[in-house]
Amino acid sequence: MARKVAVIGGGIIGVSCALALTREGHQVTLIEQGSIGHGCSWGNSAQYNVGSTLPMAHPGIAWRALSWLTKANGPVGIAPRELLRNIPWFIQFLRTGRPQAWGTAYTALHDLNARCVWLYRDMLGDTQWHRLFRPTGALHVWRDPSPGALDKLVEELRLAHGVAFDKLDAAELRNLEPGLSTQYQRGIFFPGSGSVTSPLELVRAIAERAVAKGAAIQTARVTTVTTNIDGVTLQTTAGPHLCDVVVIAAGIASRDLGRSLGISISVASERGYHVTIPGVTSVIGRPVVDTPSAFVATPLGEGLRIAGIAEFDAPDAPPNDRRSAQLLACAREMLPDLQAMEVSNWMGVRPSTPDSLPIIGSHPDHENVLFATGHGHMGISGAPMTAALVCDLAARRAPQLSCAPYRLR
């Protein structure tokens, strides 16, 4: 049954939902207050991950987080003004680090991301897919020569889920990526992962495909969502918008919309940074992740992007310039021959859940209010299956993948 559906949010999740819903015959309006694709979907690390990504919390995370927080240039920071507000989130985060909870969260992430390559090809068609995607694999690297206990646990999980990977020694690292620092002693190569040439172009291509199939795009900010016997009413800066179903895919703004519906969503404002060096396109051939420092360097069509940092602060707080300088210093350590004559900086807000699992599901009291948010670091990887699940929920049919791990929480 075709329905009138509003999708709030013009990032990778929102546009993917809009396209999938339009393809199923629904009358879709995508509502975005700014430019399509210009939030975190523009500033991310441009990776897609098939089995290589782990939940942020893991066994031993409490001690590791303390060491990060005591370092001024660590990969994680918390603004004192945000500490009290985020205590419940951090408690849940630490609970996810328990072995059983961590393994369960990994399985749910793997299930959501595993088919992303095939699903994108179906969404975009072969020509656009080949234009936008680089199936070059991804590389994770370490300076210490010997794997630790956590590395062995991760390997067991990946093997149990059939993830393809190759362990590399120092010489093999240099053969694959000659520009890497000789400090790196080992790595893992994931042949099923890769990157996109431009995250913004990916979002635009999906949005354009949705519009070509009949979706409409409205520029407005949604302030509240209310339900009644006739459906759903969105109060927007362009006036009220009535629909049968709403999909809330508004990133960090989803938690404010949740409040208007009487629920609290466990999503934190986790700010990320990147620096992009224009014109540098050949220093590495694929995404390279410095695993202990949690930053990634990715070659894009426009240059080399270095992304990372988890900074818990208010969404509208000014960017910390020290963070951008920190990322550039990390890139120069990773790639000693890197020449950075010109650099552009960016900061954006990731909607992060404590267990690293997105929220995909209906409001507990209103089945015509759907949530698709909280993807944190994994929007590109999780968007296609999220869109498929949203279509199932909108059609009130059994989801092709159980939504239980991604329930509203």
Disulfide bonds with the S-S distance in Angstrom:
none
